[in-house]
Amino acid sequence: MTQLALSTDLQVITAEINSYKQIAGQSVYEIGKRLKHVKENDLAHGQFGEWLNTVDISWRTANRMMQAVDQFGNSSTSTNLPFAKMVEMLSLPESIDRSEFIEQEHTVPSTGESKKVDDMTVKELREVKKALKEAEKSAEDAEQRAQRAEAERTLAIQKHTEQQEKLLNQIAELNKKKGRSKEEEEQFGRLIKENAELTASMRMLQQEMAERNLTMEKQLHDLRKLQEALNKTRGVMESSFGTALAHLAGIPDNKEAIETVIIFWRHITESLERNRKEFSQIIGIELEVLEGGTVSNRNARSPIIIDAETRE
């Protein structure tokens, strides 16, 4: 049998390997569908684990393959991914739509590059997944703190209400009584004062809850608008830069073109620096663009890597 000669071009070999990895991913997906079918329909008659031995697949591998079918079954692009990437994405937060995740670009924390899953290494995908989990955990913690604070206020209002009902009953009883003694008059005055204090306290708690809800609504609104504005800005810039580059490519040695580009970069650098300072003042972090596009806190002892990619 004649052995097919392999290419000596590294790019060709790289492309071939990636192609075979995709084929492997498709095969794993198809195997997963069949494993799931056997298990769900009890075709092995209660002996699914033993039957796996006959096809030389471990329980762990079979479970991952079936999970891939469950999580990526509605995505036509996922079947073209290598199995290693599928496995990494199995543990993504449940709130993340797998199909959208595959199609969208994500910022790799260590490099600041924006890439789709198909263009990432497994290591880069792992970084993105970790950043997403940390962001979701922070959001969950913040929400839990807010819920606890609201629960505490609600409980305080409930206790105040119960206490006020008792006070009002006591006040009503004393108010009915004729010829109250001096002690009863003093008690009546104390009860009236306590009731007024409770009413004021309840109003304050209710106002705090209302203000918190309004603040949260405004913050969510502003966050959405911020993301829209930054995404729009980036999109317009990338589109305009692409158009400018296309025109420049036609006249690379033109003196006037070179002068135009130099003037442009001076102006855009000044504008970016001015806006960077304004952003830094608002968020309280001295933003500094590093090599590779990452952003750090210039005042921190060690760089704080910020995911500059806004997620929708």
C-alpha positions in Angstrom: 0.0 0.0 0.0 1.4 3.3 -1.1 1.8 5.8 1.8 0.6 9.3 1.1 3.5 11.8 1.2 3.2 14.5 3.9 3.7 18.1 3.1 6.9 19.9 4.2 5.0 23.2 4.5 4.2 23.8 8.2 1.2 25.9 7.3 -0.3 23.1 5.3 0.3 20.6 8.1 -1.2 23.0 10.6 -4.3 23.4 8.4 -4.5 19.6 8.0 -4.3 19.0 11.7 -7.0 21.5 12.4 -9.2 19.9 9.8 -8.8 16.5 11.3 -9.5 17.9 14.7 -12.8 19.2 13.4 -13.6 15.8 11.9 -12.8 14.3 15.3 -15.2 16.8 17.0 -17.9 15.8 14.6 -17.3 12.1 15.2 -17.4 12.6 19.0 -20.7 14.5 18.6 -22.2 11.7 16.5 -21.0 9.1 19.0 -22.5 11.1 21.8 -25.9 11.1 20.1 -25.8 7.3 19.7 -24.7 6.8 23.3 -27.5 9.0 24.5 -30.0 7.0 22.3 -28.8 3.7 23.7 -29.0 5.0 27.3 -32.4 6.7 27.1 -34.1 3.8 25.3 -32.4 1.1 27.5 -31.2 -0.7 24.4 -28.6 -2.4 26.6 -31.3 -3.6 28.9 -30.0 -2.0 32.1 -26.4 -2.9 31.3 -25.3 0.4 29.8 -22.1 0.5 31.8 -21.1 -3.0 30.7 -22.1 -2.3 27.1 -19.7 0.7 27.1 -16.8 -1.7 27.7 -17.7 -3.5 24.4 -17.2 -0.2 22.5 -14.1 0.7 24.7 -15.5 3.9 26.1 -15.2 4.9 29.8 -18.2 6.2 31.8 -16.5 9.6 32.1 -15.9 9.9 28.4 -19.4 8.7 27.5 -20.9 11.2 30.0 -18.9 14.1 28.4 -20.0 13.1 24.9 -23.7 12.9 26.0 -23.4 16.3 27.8 -22.0 17.8 24.6 -25.1 16.6 22.7 -27.4 18.1 25.4 -25.6 21.5 25.6 -24.7 22.0 21.9 -27.4 20.1 20.2 -29.0 23.3 18.8 -25.7 24.7 17.4 -24.7 23.7 13.9 -21.2 25.2 14.5 -20.4 23.3 17.7 -20.1 20.0 15.8 -17.1 21.4 13.9 -15.2 22.1 17.2 -12.5 19.8 18.5 -13.7 17.6 21.4 -11.2 19.3 23.8 -13.0 22.6 23.3 -16.4 21.0 23.7 -15.2 19.6 27.0 -14.0 23.0 28.2 -17.4 24.6 27.4 -19.4 21.9 29.2 -18.6 23.7 32.5 -19.6 27.2 31.3 -22.1 29.0 33.6 -25.7 27.8 32.8 -26.8 31.3 32.1 -24.6 31.5 29.0 -26.1 30.5 25.7 -23.7 28.0 24.1 -24.6 28.9 20.5 -24.1 32.6 21.1 -20.9 31.9 23.0 -19.4 30.1 20.0 -20.4 32.8 17.5 -19.3 35.8 19.6 -15.8 37.2 20.0 -14.3 37.1 23.5 -11.3 38.9 25.0 -8.5 36.6 26.1 -7.4 38.0 29.5 -3.7 37.2 29.1 -3.3 38.9 25.7 -6.2 41.2 25.3 -7.0 39.7 21.9 -10.5 39.3 20.7 -11.1 35.9 19.4 -13.9 33.4 18.6 -13.9 30.0 20.1 -12.8 28.5 16.8 -9.7 30.7 16.8 -8.7 30.1 20.4 -6.4 27.6 21.9 -7.8 25.3 24.6 -5.7 27.3 27.1 -7.2 30.6 25.9 -10.7 29.2 26.1 -10.0 28.1 29.6 -8.9 31.6 30.5 -12.1 33.1 29.0 -14.2 30.6 30.8 -12.5 31.4 34.1 -13.1 35.1 33.7 -16.7 34.5 32.9 -17.2 32.4 36.0 -15.5 35.0 38.2 -17.6 37.8 36.7 -20.8 35.7 37.3 -19.7 34.9 40.8 -19.1 38.6 41.6 -22.5 39.5 40.2 -24.2 36.7 42.2 -22.4 37.8 45.4 -23.5 41.4 44.8 -27.1 40.3 44.2 -27.1 38.2 47.3 -25.8 41.1 49.4 -28.5 43.3 47.9 -31.2 40.7 48.6 -30.0 40.3 52.2 -30.1 44.1 52.7 -33.6 44.2 51.3 -34.8 41.3 53.4 -33.4 43.0 56.5 -35.3 46.2 55.7 -38.5 44.2 55.0 -38.1 42.4 58.3 -37.5 45.6 60.1 -40.6 47.2 58.6 -42.6 44.1 59.6 -41.4 44.3 63.2 -42.1 48.0 63.3 -45.6 47.3 62.0 -46.3 44.7 64.6 -44.9 46.9 67.3 -47.0 49.9 66.1 -50.2 47.8 66.2 -49.5 47.0 69.8 -48.8 50.7 70.6 -52.0 51.8 68.8 -54.1 49.2 70.8 -52.6 50.5 74.0 -53.2 54.1 73.0 -56.8 53.3 72.0 -57.4 51.6 75.4 -56.0 54.5 77.4 -57.9 57.0 75.1 -61.2 55.3 76.1 -60.5 55.5 79.7 -61.9 58.5 81.6 -60.2 60.1 84.5 -56.8 58.8 83.8 -54.2 58.9 86.6 -51.0 60.9 86.3 -49.0 57.7 85.6 -51.5 56.8 82.9 -51.2 60.2 81.3 -47.4 59.9 81.3 -47.7 56.4 79.7 -50.1 57.8 77.2 -47.6 60.5 76.2 -44.8 58.0 75.9 -46.9 55.7 73.7 -47.8 58.7 71.4 -44.1 59.6 71.2 -43.0 56.0 70.5 -45.6 55.7 67.8 -44.4 58.8 66.1 -40.8 57.6 66.2 -41.8 54.2 64.7 -43.8 55.9 62.0 -40.8 58.1 61.1 -38.4 55.0 61.2 -40.8 53.0 58.9 -40.9 55.9 56.4 -37.2 56.1 56.4 -36.8 52.3 55.7 -39.4 52.4 53.0 -37.7 55.4 51.4 -34.4 53.6 51.5 -35.9 50.6 49.7 -37.5 52.8 47.1 -34.3 54.7 46.5 -32.3 51.5 46.2 -34.7 50.1 43.6 -34.5 53.4 41.6 -30.7 53.3 41.9 -30.5 49.8 40.7 -32.8 50.5 37.7 -30.8 53.6 36.8 -27.5 51.6 37.1 -28.8 48.8 34.9 -30.0 51.4 32.3 -26.7 53.3 32.4 -24.7 50.0 32.1 -26.7 48.9 29.0 -26.2 52.3 27.4 -22.5 52.3 28.3 -22.1 48.9 26.6 -24.1 50.1 23.6 -22.0 53.3 23.2 -18.7 51.6 23.6 -19.6 48.8 21.2 -20.9 51.3 18.7 -17.7 53.4 19.1 -15.5 50.4 18.6 -17.5 49.2 15.6 -17.4 52.6 13.9 -13.7 53.0 14.5 -12.9 49.5 13.2 -15.0 50.1 10.1 -13.5 53.5 9.5 -10.0 52.3 10.0 -10.6 49.4 7.6 -11.8 51.8 4.9 -8.8 54.1 5.5 -6.4 51.2 5.3 -7.9 50.1 2.0 -7.4 53.6 0.5 -3.9 53.9 2.0 -2.9 50.5 0.5 -3.4 52.1 -3.0 -1.0 55.0 -2.3 1.5 53.8 0.3 4.4 55.9 -1.0 2.4 59.1 -1.5 4.0 62.0 0.5 0.6 63.7 1.2 -0.9 60.4 2.3 1.9 59.9 4.8 1.5 63.4 6.2 -2.2 62.9 6.5 -1.7 59.7 8.4 0.9 61.4 10.7 -1.5 64.3 11.5 -4.4 61.9 12.1 -2.4 59.8 14.6 -1.3 62.9 16.5 -5.0 64.1 16.7 -6.4 60.6 17.6 -3.7 60.1 20.2 -4.5 63.4 21.9 -8.2 62.6 21.8 -7.7 59.1 23.2 -5.5 60.5 26.0 -8.0 63.2 26.9 -10.8 60.6 27.0 -8.7 58.1 28.9 -8.2 60.7 31.7 -11.9 61.5 31.9 -12.8 57.8 32.1 -10.1 57.2 34.7 -11.4 60.1 36.9 -15.0 58.7 36.8 -14.1 55.1 37.7 -11.2 55.9 40.0 -8.7 53.7 38.2 -5.8 55.1 36.3 -6.3 53.3 33.0 -3.2 52.5 31.0 -3.1 50.6 27.7 -0.3 48.0 27.7 1.3 46.1 24.9 -1.1 43.6 23.5 -4.2 45.7 24.2 -4.7 44.8 27.9 -5.7 47.5 30.3 -4.3 47.9 33.8 -4.5 50.1 36.9 -1.3 52.2 36.7 -1.5 52.9 40.5 -1.8 49.3 41.6 1.2 47.4 42.9 0.5 44.7 40.4 -1.5 45.1 37.1 -5.2 44.5 37.4 -6.2 42.9 34.1 -9.6 44.2 32.9 -11.6 42.5 30.3 -12.1 45.3 27.8 -14.6 43.3 25.8 -18.1 44.3 26.8 -20.5 41.3 26.8 -24.0 41.6 25.7 
